[in-house]
Amino acid sequence: MATSALATPPSAMAVDASTLFSVALGHLKIRLPLHHDESHCGTIADADGNMVFVVDVNRERSDAEVRDIAELLLLAINVHGGFMTEFTNG
């Protein structure tokens, strides 16, 4: 499992968390940075345009809330992976 790399104790040659995180995602064929597919509110895709996950798949929240949640998750994931996220405020 790709996440097992994140659970290993630090070694003498420590690798930073961003690298481990990116490698783990790479094993899952997810390439950073992620982005919000604005044509499908709440759909998060990777750098190749492949869908990764959907925020609020049951459409229980407003589009504005879904957009805000998606942008916050993108910020956390992309920054942890070593990328800055550009925000669109619309």
N, C-alpha and C positions, 0 to 999 in steps of 0.2 A: 504494500500500500504506500502511496506517495507521501502520505502524511507521517509515516514512520520516521522520515528524515528530520522532521521538526521536533520529534520527541527524544532524539539522541542527546546524551550529555555532551557538554562542550569538550573538545579535545585540545591537545597542545596546539594544533593548527586550527584555531577557531575561525569559522566562517560566519560572516554576519548574517543576521536573521533575514534580511532582504534577499540575499542570495539563496538561502535555504528555501524560503517561501517561493521564489521564482522557479527554482528547480523542481519543487514539489508540484507546482502548477504545470510546469512543462511536462512532467511525467503524465499528467492528466490531459495533455494536449491543449492546454489553455495558455495563450500568449498574451502577456501584458503589453500595453495598458488596456484595461477594460474600458468600455464606454457605454453610455446609455443610448439605446436605439430609440430616438425621439419619435419615430413613426409608429412604434408600439410601446406606449407608455409603460415603464416598469421593466422592460426587457433589457438585460445587461448582456453585452456581447464582448468577445475578446478582440484583440488587435486584427485578427483575420476575419472578423465578422461572424464568428460562430457563437450561437447563443450559449450563455453560461447559466443564467438563472433569471427568474421573473420575480419581481417584487409585487406582492399582493395579487397572486394568480386568481383569486376568487373575486377580485374587484370590489372589495368591501370598503376601500378608502377612496377619497377623491383623487383625481389625477394630480392635483397640486401636492397632496401629501405623498403620493407614490413617487413623484418626481423628486421631492426633498429626501425621502428615504433612500432612493436609488443614488442620488448625488452624495449622500453621506457615506453609503457603503462603498461607492467608487473611490471616494477620498481615502477611506481607511485601507482598502485593498491596494490601490495603486501606489499610495505613499509607502505602505509597508513593502511593496515590491520595488521601490526605488523610483517611482514615477510621480510627477505632479499631475493633478487632474485639472482640466480647464472646465470652469462652470459656465453654463448658460442659464441666465435667470430670465425665464419667460413666463 
